Amino acid sequence: MANVIHADNLTLAYDKGNNEIIQNANFSIKRGEFVFITGPSGSGKSTLLKALYGHMRPAKGSLMVGGLDISTISKPKLQELRTHMGIIFQDYKLVNEWTVAKNVVLPLMIAGYSVDVQHTQAQRLLRHVKLGEYGDRYPLELSGGEQQRVGVARALAKNPLVILADEPTGNLDDYSSNVIWDLMENACSQLETTILVVTHKIPTVFSLPYRHFIIENKGVYEVH
């Protein structure tokens, strides 16, 4: 099975390379794998997600995502790559002035899908995340756990190749957290979506096989 993500001597740094966050990292992740990334605060977990999404370029080495080199990727190619990625943020990043349904289909709106496709997909995804009756509501009318489920639905809107999640359950109660984990497990197992999750704590109840990377002392190490 081909690698969806491959890092070769990857170094990530701020301040034009003088402040190295991750140094000489080597790892590969295949399609359909579920990966947890842990490590101390400030170790570079979120920095790695930014690099995978193309928000920052490697200072040294290479980072391949979906067969494209983030070091040299053009802006149009990066925008195209991002259409195959879903992002789940800890603070939801919903547009409060838009309905829940419109928030879910934002990736489809950007990609120019028809209103009919958007409507159908919004209904399907909201049922999937157990919010089928909430499409006409607004984010601030929902609990934190419900808002995060909207965020998961949005991340799944285009059946992405990769989902990147940054502390997706960090602010949620146990029930909401379990719903989020179930949704991501289903995406991984049923759609073969590759999922990378930055988290401070791997859930104790998790049915899928997974890989675990720790970032510490500027290194990326796999736990076996």
C-alpha positions as a Markdown table, in Angstrom:
| # | Residue | x | y | z |
|---|---|---|---|---|
| 1 | Met | 0.0 | 0.0 | 0.0 |
| 2 | Ala | 1.4 | 3.4 | -1.0 |
| 3 | Asn | 2.5 | 6.0 | 1.5 |
| 4 | Val | 0.1 | 8.9 | 1.9 |
| 5 | Ile | 2.7 | 10.7 | 4.1 |
| 6 | His | 6.5 | 10.3 | 4.0 |
| 7 | Ala | 9.1 | 12.4 | 5.9 |
| 8 | Asp | 12.8 | 12.1 | 5.0 |
| 9 | Asn | 15.2 | 13.9 | 7.4 |
| 10 | Leu | 12.4 | 16.4 | 8.0 |
| 11 | Thr | 13.4 | 19.6 | 9.9 |
| 12 | Leu | 10.8 | 22.2 | 10.8 |
| 13 | Ala | 11.8 | 25.6 | 12.1 |
| 14 | Tyr | 10.7 | 29.1 | 12.7 |
| 15 | Asp | 12.8 | 32.3 | 12.4 |
| 16 | Lys | 14.2 | 31.3 | 9.0 |
| 17 | Gly | 15.6 | 28.1 | 10.3 |
| 18 | Asn | 17.3 | 29.3 | 13.4 |
| 19 | Asn | 14.7 | 27.9 | 15.8 |
| 20 | Glu | 14.3 | 24.2 | 15.0 |
| 21 | Ile | 11.2 | 22.6 | 16.4 |
| 22 | Ile | 11.5 | 19.1 | 14.8 |
| 23 | Gln | 14.9 | 17.8 | 13.6 |
| 24 | Asn | 15.8 | 15.0 | 11.1 |
| 25 | Ala | 12.5 | 13.2 | 11.4 |
| 26 | Asn | 11.9 | 10.0 | 9.3 |
| 27 | Phe | 8.5 | 8.3 | 9.1 |
| 28 | Ser | 5.9 | 7.0 | 6.7 |
| 29 | Ile | 2.1 | 6.6 | 7.0 |
| 30 | Lys | 0.0 | 4.5 | 4.6 |
| 31 | Arg | -3.6 | 4.9 | 3.5 |
| 32 | Gly | -6.2 | 4.0 | 6.0 |
| 33 | Glu | -3.8 | 4.1 | 9.1 |
| 34 | Phe | -4.9 | 5.8 | 12.3 |
| 35 | Val | -2.0 | 7.7 | 14.0 |
| 36 | Phe | -1.9 | 9.3 | 17.4 |
| 37 | Ile | 0.7 | 12.0 | 18.0 |
| 38 | Thr | 1.6 | 12.8 | 21.6 |
| 39 | Gly | 4.3 | 14.8 | 23.4 |
| 40 | Pro | 4.9 | 17.6 | 25.9 |
| 41 | Ser | 3.4 | 21.1 | 25.3 |
| 42 | Gly | 5.5 | 23.0 | 22.9 |
| 43 | Ser | 7.2 | 19.9 | 21.5 |
| 44 | Gly | 6.0 | 20.5 | 17.9 |
| 45 | Lys | 2.9 | 18.5 | 17.6 |
| 46 | Ser | 0.8 | 21.3 | 16.1 |
| 47 | Thr | 3.8 | 22.5 | 14.1 |
| 48 | Leu | 3.9 | 19.1 | 12.4 |
| 49 | Leu | 0.2 | 19.3 | 11.5 |
| 50 | Lys | 0.8 | 22.8 | 10.0 |
| 51 | Ala | 3.5 | 21.4 | 7.8 |
| 52 | Leu | 1.3 | 18.6 | 6.6 |
| 53 | Tyr | -1.3 | 21.1 | 5.6 |
| 54 | Gly | 1.3 | 23.3 | 3.9 |
| 55 | His | 1.1 | 26.2 | 6.3 |
| 56 | Met | 4.9 | 26.0 | 6.7 |
| 57 | Arg | 7.6 | 24.6 | 4.5 |
| 58 | Pro | 10.3 | 22.3 | 5.7 |
| 59 | Ala | 13.6 | 24.0 | 6.7 |
| 60 | Lys | 15.5 | 20.9 | 5.6 |
| 61 | Gly | 14.6 | 17.4 | 4.3 |
| 62 | Ser | 11.4 | 16.6 | 2.5 |
| 63 | Leu | 7.8 | 16.0 | 3.4 |
| 64 | Met | 5.6 | 14.2 | 0.9 |
| 65 | Val | 1.8 | 14.3 | 1.3 |
| 66 | Gly | -0.4 | 12.6 | -1.3 |
| 67 | Gly | 2.7 | 12.2 | -3.5 |
| 68 | Leu | 3.5 | 15.9 | -3.5 |
| 69 | Asp | 6.5 | 17.5 | -1.9 |
| 70 | Ile | 5.5 | 20.2 | 0.5 |
| 71 | Ser | 9.0 | 21.8 | 0.2 |
| 72 | Thr | 8.5 | 22.7 | -3.5 |
| 73 | Ile | 4.7 | 22.5 | -4.1 |
| 74 | Ser | 3.2 | 25.4 | -6.1 |
| 75 | Lys | 0.3 | 27.4 | -4.7 |
| 76 | Pro | -2.3 | 25.9 | -7.1 |
| 77 | Lys | -1.1 | 22.3 | -6.3 |
| 78 | Leu | -1.2 | 23.0 | -2.6 |
| 79 | Gln | -4.8 | 24.3 | -2.9 |
| 80 | Glu | -5.7 | 21.2 | -4.9 |
| 81 | Leu | -4.1 | 19.0 | -2.2 |
| 82 | Arg | -6.0 | 20.7 | 0.5 |
| 83 | Thr | -9.3 | 19.7 | -1.2 |
| 84 | His | -8.4 | 16.1 | -0.3 |
| 85 | Met | -7.7 | 16.9 | 3.4 |
| 86 | Gly | -10.1 | 17.5 | 6.3 |
| 87 | Ile | -9.1 | 19.5 | 9.3 |
| 88 | Ile | -10.6 | 19.3 | 12.8 |
| 89 | Phe | -9.6 | 22.1 | 15.2 |
| 90 | Gln | -9.9 | 22.0 | 19.0 |
| 91 | Asp | -11.8 | 25.4 | 19.0 |
| 92 | Tyr | -14.1 | 24.2 | 16.2 |
| 93 | Lys | -13.5 | 27.2 | 13.8 |
| 94 | Leu | -17.2 | 27.4 | 12.8 |
| 95 | Val | -18.7 | 30.5 | 11.2 |
| 96 | Asn | -21.2 | 31.6 | 13.8 |
| 97 | Glu | -23.3 | 33.6 | 11.3 |
| 98 | Trp | -23.9 | 30.5 | 9.2 |
| 99 | Thr | -26.3 | 27.7 | 9.8 |
| 100 | Val | -24.9 | 24.3 | 10.9 |
| 101 | Ala | -25.7 | 22.9 | 7.4 |
| 102 | Lys | -23.8 | 25.7 | 5.7 |
| 103 | Asn | -20.8 | 25.2 | 7.9 |
| 104 | Val | -20.7 | 21.5 | 7.1 |
| 105 | Val | -20.7 | 22.1 | 3.3 |
| 106 | Leu | -18.1 | 24.9 | 3.3 |
| 107 | Pro | -15.5 | 22.6 | 1.5 |
| 108 | Leu | -18.1 | 21.8 | -1.1 |
| 109 | Met | -18.9 | 25.5 | -1.6 |
| 110 | Ile | -15.2 | 26.3 | -2.1 |
| 111 | Ala | -14.9 | 23.5 | -4.6 |
| 112 | Gly | -17.9 | 24.8 | -6.6 |
| 113 | Tyr | -20.3 | 21.9 | -6.0 |
| 114 | Ser | -24.0 | 22.5 | -6.9 |
| 115 | Val | -26.5 | 23.6 | -4.2 |
| 116 | Asp | -28.3 | 20.2 | -4.7 |
| 117 | Val | -25.1 | 18.3 | -3.9 |
| 118 | Gln | -24.4 | 20.5 | -0.9 |
| 119 | His | -27.9 | 20.0 | 0.5 |
| 120 | Thr | -27.8 | 16.2 | 0.0 |
| 121 | Gln | -24.3 | 15.9 | 1.6 |
| 122 | Ala | -25.2 | 18.2 | 4.5 |
| 123 | Gln | -28.3 | 16.1 | 5.4 |
| 124 | Arg | -26.3 | 12.8 | 5.1 |
| 125 | Leu | -23.4 | 14.0 | 7.2 |
| 126 | Leu | -25.5 | 15.6 | 9.9 |
| 127 | Arg | -27.4 | 12.3 | 10.3 |
| 128 | His | -24.0 | 10.5 | 10.4 |
| 129 | Val | -22.8 | 12.7 | 13.3 |
| 130 | Lys | -26.2 | 12.4 | 15.1 |
| 131 | Leu | -27.3 | 16.0 | 14.4 |
| 132 | Gly | -29.8 | 15.4 | 11.7 |
| 133 | Glu | -32.4 | 17.8 | 13.1 |
| 134 | Tyr | -29.9 | 20.6 | 13.7 |
| 135 | Gly | -29.2 | 21.8 | 10.1 |
| 136 | Asp | -31.1 | 25.1 | 10.4 |
| 137 | Arg | -29.6 | 26.0 | 13.8 |
| 138 | Tyr | -26.5 | 28.2 | 14.4 |
| 139 | Pro | -23.3 | 27.1 | 16.1 |
| 140 | Leu | -23.8 | 29.2 | 19.2 |
| 141 | Glu | -27.1 | 27.4 | 19.8 |
| 142 | Leu | -25.2 | 24.1 | 20.2 |
| 143 | Ser | -23.1 | 22.7 | 23.0 |
| 144 | Gly | -19.3 | 22.3 | 22.6 |
| 145 | Gly | -19.6 | 18.6 | 21.8 |
| 146 | Glu | -22.3 | 19.3 | 19.2 |
| 147 | Gln | -20.1 | 22.0 | 17.6 |
| 148 | Gln | -17.2 | 19.6 | 17.4 |
| 149 | Arg | -19.4 | 17.1 | 15.7 |
| 150 | Val | -20.3 | 19.7 | 13.1 |
| 151 | Gly | -16.5 | 20.2 | 12.7 |
| 152 | Val | -16.1 | 16.5 | 12.1 |
| 153 | Ala | -18.9 | 16.5 | 9.6 |
| 154 | Arg | -17.2 | 19.4 | 7.7 |
| 155 | Ala | -13.9 | 17.5 | 7.7 |
| 156 | Leu | -15.7 | 14.5 | 6.1 |
| 157 | Ala | -17.6 | 16.6 | 3.5 |
| 158 | Lys | -15.5 | 15.6 | 0.5 |
| 159 | Asn | -14.5 | 12.1 | 1.6 |
| 160 | Pro | -10.9 | 13.2 | 2.2 |
| 161 | Leu | -7.7 | 11.2 | 1.7 |
| 162 | Val | -6.3 | 12.5 | 5.0 |
| 163 | Ile | -7.9 | 14.0 | 8.2 |
| 164 | Leu | -5.7 | 16.1 | 10.5 |
| 165 | Ala | -7.1 | 16.6 | 14.0 |
| 166 | Asp | -5.6 | 18.9 | 16.6 |
| 167 | Glu | -6.7 | 18.0 | 20.1 |
| 168 | Pro | -10.3 | 17.3 | 18.8 |
| 169 | Thr | -11.6 | 16.2 | 22.2 |
| 170 | Gly | -9.5 | 18.4 | 24.5 |
| 171 | Asn | -12.5 | 20.5 | 25.7 |
| 172 | Leu | -15.2 | 17.9 | 25.6 |
| 173 | Asp | -17.0 | 15.7 | 28.1 |
| 174 | Asp | -16.6 | 11.9 | 28.0 |
| 175 | Tyr | -19.9 | 11.3 | 26.0 |
| 176 | Ser | -19.0 | 13.9 | 23.3 |
| 177 | Ser | -15.4 | 12.6 | 23.2 |
| 178 | Asn | -16.6 | 9.0 | 22.6 |
| 179 | Val | -18.9 | 10.1 | 19.8 |
| 180 | Ile | -16.0 | 11.9 | 18.1 |
| 181 | Trp | -13.7 | 8.9 | 18.4 |
| 182 | Asp | -16.4 | 6.6 | 17.0 |
| 183 | Leu | -16.9 | 8.9 | 14.0 |
| 184 | Met | -13.2 | 9.0 | 13.2 |
| 185 | Glu | -12.8 | 5.3 | 13.7 |
| 186 | Asn | -15.7 | 4.8 | 11.2 |
| 187 | Ala | -14.1 | 7.1 | 8.7 |
| 188 | Cys | -10.8 | 5.2 | 8.9 |
| 189 | Ser | -12.2 | 1.7 | 8.7 |
| 190 | Gln | -15.0 | 2.3 | 6.2 |
| 191 | Leu | -13.5 | 4.9 | 3.9 |
| 192 | Glu | -9.8 | 4.1 | 4.4 |
| 193 | Thr | -9.2 | 7.7 | 5.4 |
| 194 | Thr | -5.7 | 8.2 | 6.9 |
| 195 | Ile | -6.2 | 10.0 | 10.2 |
| 196 | Leu | -3.6 | 11.8 | 12.3 |
| 197 | Val | -4.6 | 13.0 | 15.7 |
| 198 | Val | -2.6 | 15.3 | 18.0 |
| 199 | Thr | -3.8 | 14.5 | 21.5 |
| 200 | His | -2.6 | 14.7 | 25.1 |
| 201 | Lys | -4.3 | 11.4 | 25.9 |
| 202 | Ile | -5.0 | 8.4 | 23.7 |
| 203 | Pro | -8.5 | 7.2 | 24.5 |
| 204 | Thr | -8.7 | 4.0 | 26.6 |
| 205 | Val | -11.5 | 2.5 | 24.6 |
| 206 | Phe | -10.4 | 2.4 | 21.0 |
| 207 | Ser | -11.3 | -0.6 | 18.7 |
| 208 | Leu | -9.0 | 0.0 | 15.7 |
| 209 | Pro | -5.3 | -0.8 | 15.5 |
| 210 | Tyr | -3.3 | 2.4 | 15.6 |
| 211 | Arg | 0.2 | 3.8 | 15.5 |
| 212 | His | 1.6 | 6.1 | 18.1 |
| 213 | Phe | 4.3 | 8.7 | 17.6 |
| 214 | Ile | 5.8 | 10.8 | 20.3 |
| 215 | Ile | 7.5 | 14.1 | 19.6 |
| 216 | Glu | 10.1 | 15.1 | 22.2 |
| 217 | Asn | 13.5 | 16.7 | 22.2 |
| 218 | Lys | 13.0 | 17.7 | 18.5 |
| 219 | Gly | 12.6 | 14.1 | 17.5 |
| 220 | Val | 9.7 | 12.0 | 16.2 |
| 221 | Tyr | 9.7 | 8.5 | 17.6 |
| 222 | Glu | 7.3 | 5.6 | 17.0 |
| 223 | Val | 6.1 | 3.7 | 20.1 |
| 224 | His | 5.9 | -0.1 | 19.4 |
